Structures are given as structure tokens and as C-alpha cells.
Amino acid sequence: MARRRWTVVFVPHGSEPSRILEVSYGMLKLAAGGLAVGLAVALLVGVMTVARTADLSRTASMSQENARLVYELNEMHGRLATLSDTIARISLRDTRIRVLANLEPIDPQVRAAGIGGPTMAPRPLLPDEEGPAVRHAQEIRVDLNALIRRANLLSASFEEAADSLASNSKRLAATPSIMPTQGWLTSAFSAMREHPILHVARPHEGIDVTAPKGSPIEAPAAGVVIDAGWETGYGNTITIDHGYGIVTKFAHASKLLVRKGQHVARGQRIALVGNTGLATSSHLHYEVHVNGRPVDPLRYVLPEHVVTD
């Protein structure tokens, strides 16, 4: 059988002679195959180039996105630090309010961690989660959880204090809560101490606050004056019954400004500081009695009003 051949005739314009090209069927198949392979290779190279370009573009986009996330996380971390400082200030105020509400202070360890104990540990990161942004997010998640617990604790504490204040408003008005005069705390409440003049050991049932003569003495809470006059050893003395079993006493005054039977309000001037009675210098001797027993007056004074020498 004769081999199949293809004849291609090229006829130019003009007077040039025609050209004849004979191509075998096998060569034509080979050329067609080579062309197909070339097209396939070109197509594959094109696809790989496009894919690589897309990957590079995606990588660059992800890198920019991660950088933006890290920036935002840093900003969020700064805001969390500010929020933490704010909660610390609110916590301090909560302590003072609980004193006024006649509630026990919250244990410092409980207050620091919030309800539920210490801060929650972050879960272990998976291999494909490694990276500064992910680690930073984990840290913030832990901080946020701790702040939420502390905020919830403060919310519950404020609610408890509000309920206590609402139900005990009259008792609150009658509960001493301020230092009667501005001065220096020079002698604390003590079961036994040596008297500075008599030089014998005897109980010191109050506190001594040194202040210039004539400094005002104010009632630490509302009440009724049940005694105003001279008392041996104490000099000019005022005693106020605040109700609820609470009685306060103020000694060594240079002048008394209220009389027996008079109602007084918290902050009202009742006397002036002096050194009458057994006193070595000008000062106020201040006592608080609860149900007939002397207690430390500092239990009924907000901390910022106490100045020690």
C-alpha cells in the first residue's frame, strides 16, 4: 500500500514560479503532536504562573491583614490596661462604700482575681495557629476574662451595698464615719498603756488626735447630746448618743458649743479643741462605745481621714 502523502502548493503573486512541498502523513501527525504538546506546556506554564502570582498576592494581602490585626490588638491591649486602672479605682471606691454600708470588706485575693479564682490559662496553640497575632489575641482573651470577673464582682458588691444603704439609711446617718477634728493621730486605742501624767498603767479607751487649740470638733454622726460639761480627768466633755447602741465621747475641749438634750447632725461643730483636764498638750480624746463597750474609733473612720505621725 502506497504511503499517504500531502502536497502543499505555494503560488506566489507575480512571475515567480510556484513551490511544491510534499509532506508525509506521519510527519504531519508528528508536527500536530508537537504543536499539541507545545500548547499543553504553554498552558501549564501559564496556569502555574497565574497560580503563583495569586499565591504571592494572597500572601502579601494576608501579611498586610496580620500587620493590621497586630496593630489593632496592640491598641486593644492599651485600652484594656486603661480599663484595668479604672476598675482598680472603682474597687477602691467600693471599699469605702462598703465601710459606709456597714459591710465586711472583700478579701483582697478574691477582689484581685474576681469570681472564680485565678485568671484562666489560655488553651495550647495548634501548630497552624502559631504567630504573634494569635499569641497576642490569647493574652488579651485572658486579660479580658479576668476583667470581666472583677467587673462582675464589683457589680455584685455595689448592688449589695446599695441594698444595705437603702435598708439602713437611718442607721447609716447615726453611724460615726468621719474624724471629729483635723490633726495627727498620736495615741491609739489600747487595752492598757502608761498614762502620760499619772504614770500608771490604765486602759486607753479611745484615740488622741493632736490639733491646735481652738480647732473645731465636729459630730461624726447624727445623735442627741446626753452630757455636756466638766468631767474629772477628761475636762470639758461632750457625750452623744447616736442610737443603735452607739455612743461617742469627746474630751479635753477648750469650749463646748452644744448643750445637753440638743440634736446634732454629722459634721456639726460641737466643741473646740483644748487641753482641759489631765492633758499635756492641746488635743482631742475621742471614744466610741457600742452596747456599753469601748471599741477602736478608727473602725468608724474612713481611711483617708486618718493622719498618723
Summary of the structure (lengths in Angstrom):
residues: 309
radius of gyration: 45.2
end to end distance: 128.4
largest distance: 152.2
contacts: 855
relative contact order: 0.09
helix: 43%
strand: 27%
